[in-house]
Amino acid sequence: MVFYSPGRTSSYPEQPPTKGYRYHYLGGGNEVGNVGVVLEDHKQTRLLLDYGLAPTTPPRYPSEAPVVRDAVITHSHVDHLGMAPWLCANHRTRLHGTALTAEISELMWYDCHKVSSIEKYPLAWDKRDIDTALESWNIHRYKEEWMHNDWKLELHRAGHIPGAAMLNIETPERKILFSGDFDTRDSPLTKGAEPIKTDTLFLEGTYGGREHPPLQEEELRFINHVQRVVDRGGKILIPAFANGRTQDIVMRLHKHLPHLDVHVDGMGKKIAKMQMNHPEMIRDIHAFKNAWSWCRRVSGKSDRKKALDADVIVSTSGMMQGGPAIWYLNRLRHDTSNAVLFTGYQAEKTGGRKLQTEGKVNIFGNETEIPLEWESYSFSTHAGHKEIVDFAAACDAEEVVIYHTDPNTARPPLVETLEKNGHVVHTPVNGISEYLGEEYSRSN
């Protein structure tokens, strides 16, 4: 299959487990993103949790999934749902998730297909498969039970972004909780995740070993920087992820700097409208609508030129890998009173990281010097080390499976702390099946 690099074809064992519960990471076990994990029992009940791809350069893909009739998609970021159209087209898999995740999925899949076409990266599915995937959604509200054979399933609020869900599973023998990408802290957009008593906790550990700065202090630092640049006559470009961060930043600016002229460009505009269709997913829908009415949404070339006179431009892409942000940067770079403020992680080999480390960005095929002031701010909606550890304790989890985690930096301090707190800790490896509970053993 064209999207798998050598060694990434299906590693899933053909024989079902003979006892207990087995899990197998197709991706996201000992890496960040690219998530796909199969959980099954000896009664041949099988479930897939997420099936994404990592939008790196080039992208990373999970191993080929076995036949699964049902998959739960925790949220609408591409590293958790990017490969779902392949599932639906090849296995006729039913997708389960929240209504907002399902609605945004269409936009994310079309954007994923567009990027793969532009950058000439292989993709295992085509546009026709998107239609199949959209018809495969089964929608569930938070705390609404449904049965998967003799497993009782529920989605619970995960924080992170609107519509994101944790999956709670009650089997006849044990309780299992998948956190998905989660955060216990409230953000302007969504309420944080709340713990659920469980036996086994599959826990996202992206920020293991790292603590987030106090949110109020970081927000004040950000707001003061914005005002400082505007006071000196400069303009600010804020590259922002479309799904969550764009809306988060607009709400912060509206709350603290309502006198400024703020313009918003990119895919975040469409996602904001979708989020408003699901007010039950938003922490304060009135504050969100007020902030969105206040900012100016760029809708064409003439609007884009007008935005160059704004105080602040919030635009995709969040890592400056394309999108309108590059267009704005190319014009703002000539005035050193202007500034670029990053509000999200800049991965290696992205435009944002290159600006931070080399002072250059590839603009329309040309490596271009960017002599502008820049700064980074932490508005992450992933749980930090303390939140991760406290959540595991509050869930009273006997065993914790740490995934979606860098194995060299984030995972070791998490393992150390969790074991000190009395948890049995699993450190999954992609392609290796492992067992839960007393049946826990590693096998090839």
WODAZI-V81743 format. One record per run of one state. SS is the DSSP state (~ for helix, > for strand, _ for the rest). FROM is the first residue (numbers start at 1). TO is the last residue. Records with the same first field share a line. If there is no record, write none. Layout:
BEGIN
SS: FROM-TO ; FROM-TO
END
This chain:
BEGIN
_: 1-20 ; 28-35 ; 42-45 ; 50-52 ; 55-59 ; 62-69 ; 73-77 ; 82-83 ; 92-93 ; 98-98 ; 120-126 ; 135-136 ; 140-141 ; 143-145 ; 149-150 ; 158-164 ; 171-174 ; 179-199 ; 205-206 ; 208-214 ; 232-235 ; 240-244 ; 257-261 ; 266-267 ; 277-278 ; 282-284 ; 295-295 ; 298-300 ; 308-311 ; 316-323 ; 333-338 ; 343-350 ; 359-359 ; 364-365 ; 370-372 ; 377-383 ; 395-398 ; 404-409 ; 421-423 ; 428-432 ; 436-436 ; 440-441 ; 444-444
>: 21-27 ; 36-41 ; 46-49 ; 53-54 ; 60-61 ; 70-72 ; 94-97 ; 137-139 ; 142-142 ; 146-148 ; 151-157 ; 165-170 ; 175-178 ; 200-204 ; 207-207 ; 236-239 ; 262-265 ; 296-297 ; 312-315 ; 339-342 ; 360-363 ; 366-369 ; 373-376 ; 384-384 ; 399-403 ; 424-427 ; 433-435 ; 442-443
~: 78-81 ; 84-91 ; 99-119 ; 127-134 ; 215-231 ; 245-256 ; 268-276 ; 279-281 ; 285-294 ; 301-307 ; 324-332 ; 351-358 ; 385-394 ; 410-420 ; 437-439
END
